């Protein structure tokens, strides 16, 4: 941890604890629980999460004209692993949103961006027949935790980042100049503080530069590509285009070509359901 980040996090007097529902979901994940009833019992205790899961089940991602109004049907439609990922993501995002009166980010924009990255990461991992395809959505959902903690605790400083952005090549460069660390750095700190799974810890830190990762390199590369496509072609996490830096080594990590990536990108942006997000 560099000195600027260390001084910054020392200013956080009261960091939210990991929500109970998040811990329960992590327990389901670690125990590989796939019972609709077990998952439903955990999720139904939080009306906000239940509502979001119903919303996702009826969203463009599933391309169905038949609306579901019950939680158990929504879980079946979305799938066990996706529900666990969405519920965990929402619970952590919500606790970082609470009690924040001065916002520099649009919470709903970041949420929609994160869900899209999660679904694209899962789709890409499945396409590449990667073993972690079922849990990768969780990594995609939480890759931008850093934005949320900056939004909650340091909104004025991040306004300075956005003001500086016009003079820098990318939003990451502006973060480095103004803060002397990035949203990926502080997101990684939070993931470690909350003792989240190491794949989440690593993808929060390396989703912009998977080639620098020492472990979980492929999950970081998948999230990087999903984030790149979502940010550049569909929905960026900020209103200003962050000019997303592309790590070309991610293609080699996943043993694909630039043509493969462009074909996947064209397939996604040409899909009538994903096109509604653009």
Residue, then its C-alpha position, 0 to 999 in steps of 0.5 A: x500500500x502506498x503512502x497516499x492510500x494509507x493516509x487516505x484510509x486512515x481518515x475513514x473513522x467508521x467503515x461499514x461491517x460486512x452485512x449479515x446477508x453478505x456473509x450468509x451468501x458467502x457461506x452459501x458460495x463456499x459450501x456450494x449450496x444450490x437449493x432454491x429454498x436455502x437461497x430464497x430464505x436468505x434473500x427474502x430477508x432483504x426486500x431491496x435485494x429481493x426487488x432487485x433480483x425480480x427486476x433482473x429476472x424481468x430485464x433485458x438480460x433474459x429476453x423474455x416477455x413473460x414477467x415473473x412475480x415470485x422470488x422462487x421463479x426469479x431464482x430459477x430463471x436467473x440461476x443459483x450462481x447468478x442470484x448469489x452474485x447479484x445478492x452479494x453485489x447489491x448488499x455490499x453496494x447498498x451498505x456503501x451507499x447508505x448515509x451519503x449525502x454528497x455524491x459524485x457518482x450516480x449509484x444506479x449507473x454504477x449498479x447497472x454498469x456492474x451488473x452488465x460487466x458481471x453478465x458479460x464476464x460470465x458469458x465470455x468465460x462460458x464461451x471460452x469454456x473456463x472452469x470458473x464461468x459460474x462464479x465469475x459474475x460475482x467478480x464482475x459485479x464487485x470490480x468497481x467497489x473502489x468507486x463506491x468507497x470514494x463516493x461515500x467518504x471522499x466525494x470532494x476529492x473525486x470531484x477534483x479527479x473529474x475536473x482534472x480528467x480533461x487534462x489527462x489521458x484517462x480517468x485512471x491517469x487523473x486518479x493517479x495525479x490527484x489522489x496518487x492511487x486509483x479506485x482499483x487500489x482502494x477497492x482492493x483494500x476494502x475487499x481485503x478488509x472485508x475478507x472477501x474471496x481472493x478472486x474478488x480481492x485480485x480482480x478489484x485490483x487488477x481489472x485494468x491491468x490483469x497482466x500484472x496479477x500474480x494469481x487469478x490472472x484469467x478471472x482478472x483478464x475476463x473481467x477486464x475484457x467485459x469491463x472494456x466492452x461495457x465501458x466503451x460500447x454500452x454503459x460507462x460507470x461515470x458520466x464522463x467517458x473514462x477513456x478505458x485503457x486496454x491491456x492487450x496482454x489479456x488476449x494472450x492470457x486467455x489465448x484469444x486474438x483481437x479478431x475473436x474479441x471484436x467478434x464477441x463485441x459485435x455479437x454483444x452490441x448487435x444482440x437486441x437485448x443487450x442493445x437496449x442497454x446502450 
